[in-house]
Amino acid sequence: MVYAAAVERVRRISRVATDSRTLRSQVLIEIGRVVPFDAYVWPLTDPETSVGTEPLASIPPTLMPALPQLIRLKYLTEANRWTSLAATARLVRPADSLVWRELLCAHGVSDIASTVFRDRYGCWGFLDLWRVGGVFTSPELTFLDGIAERLTEDLRRCQARTFTATGGAQGPGPVVLLLAPDMQVLEQTPQTHDYLMRMLPPDAGMEPVPASAYNVAAQLVAVEEGIDLQPPCARVHLAAGRWLTLRAARLGPASRSDAQIAVTIEGASPGERTAVFARAFGLTTRETELLMHLTTGADTRAVATSMFLSANTVQDHLKSIFSKTGTRNRRTLLSRALGTG
């Protein structure tokens, strides 16, 4: 009965939340009523690469200096990795988890409950709840698993709401953040600080935490170690309809794991932005292909020829796209997908 009431409260929050940060913050309060936890990490993810962005987190202050190491170990840990989770899971054998063995156990963490928010359109985030001095029970895991589907849909809906026309240029770029092999920040270009402040606004008087940059850098290491094959890049919403792309690469020979890591931050290209737009609004593969043709300026006849469809079928697909995206014509559709005024 307690869990059923909590599920209903989460559903009510999900129905009215208009942005992902508010949604996550309010849902965490409700989760905590029935599934006690001592710390949490809840990032969004690029739906295609599954690389973390825009984290919402509360971890022990003693762990903050080790944040780069924490994120790096998370990406190198295969046990209950969000990219392979099929359902909410706990650490049945904690020693199997590299991040627990190398770091969290020393801070008293005894168990981690991990949930992924994934649907057929992509991966939209994952949640790790940490518990000190106990383990998560089967009913608690069942509850978390039971709210995952609804939260996945609403996280995707919140991302869809960020796509508005920006009415301006993407701005200067790329900017660069230079990390040491252990992912400590070494240097950055002048505009980087401004980007980081806007990507993850810190508390008053605090410096921004480059968490998204740490995530793409950690994905680079995971690729190098053969843990995951997705590219070390992520698209993240900045503000007012503007989307950025972060990428990580080694300086010097790619085979040298002791080389510094450069993370670039720049405006998402039209193709990168449109690809996330299509996933966020739940477009089918065929609808996405059609939208990509439209972004090149192709008319109905050209699209029909390229896709081996009739003009009437193209129009039917367009009507479906308009319905899903809440637009009424191609101009408005492309303005939102491409971020143009």
Disulfide bonds with the S-S distance in Angstrom:
none
